[in-house]
Amino acid sequence: MRQTAVKLAQSYTPMIKFVGTKHPVLKHAGSAAHPCTVDGIMPGSEACQPAGDFLSKLQPFQVIPYKNKKASPGKSAAPQSGSKYEFVSRPLQENEVSSIFELSPRFKLRPFDESEIESINAGGAL
């Protein structure tokens, strides 16, 4: 039994076979830089930085805490609640509503039909 396992142990060879040799990379004489490139840099040119070099120098973004510029550091009219936002109660202006239930009917969600509910509960099959 062991001899059979050793006999069948082989390195993996893919079953797909490609016909012919590798195709040569053609260089087009009339190639031009994309209009949105910076200074007309072409891929593969000396001025083009490889992605690996760019990513090795890339620093992760930094989250900067919000600072209210209007409030002075020592004097504050609003109570300190630990929130970075201040709620100001004001009357509603024109075309504003206090609840989504006050919206006009064209903006409201329409209720589900019984046939729709049955279709969903049946798994989509009618």
Rosetta blueprint (number, residue, H / E / L):
1 M L
2 R H
3 Q H
4 T H
5 A H
6 V H
7 K H
8 L H
9 A L
10 Q L
11 S L
12 Y L
13 T L
14 P L
15 M L
16 I L
17 K L
18 F L
19 V L
20 G L
21 T L
22 K L
23 H L
24 P L
25 V L
26 L L
27 K L
28 H L
29 A L
30 G L
31 S L
32 A L
33 A L
34 H L
35 P L
36 C L
37 T L
38 V L
39 D L
40 G L
41 I L
42 M L
43 P L
44 G L
45 S L
46 E L
47 A L
48 C L
49 Q L
50 P L
51 A H
52 G H
53 D H
54 F H
55 L H
56 S H
57 K H
58 L L
59 Q L
60 P L
61 F L
62 Q L
63 V L
64 I L
65 P L
66 Y L
67 K L
68 N L
69 K L
70 K L
71 A L
72 S L
73 P L
74 G L
75 K L
76 S L
77 A L
78 A L
79 P L
80 Q L
81 S L
82 G L
83 S L
84 K L
85 Y L
86 E L
87 F L
88 V L
89 S L
90 R L
91 P L
92 L L
93 Q L
94 E L
95 N L
96 E L
97 V L
98 S L
99 S L
100 I H
101 F H
102 E H
103 L L
104 S L
105 P H
106 R H
107 F H
108 K L
109 L L
110 R L
111 P L
112 F L
113 D L
114 E H
115 S H
116 E H
117 I H
118 E H
119 S H
120 I H
121 N H
122 A L
123 G L
124 G L
125 A L
126 L L
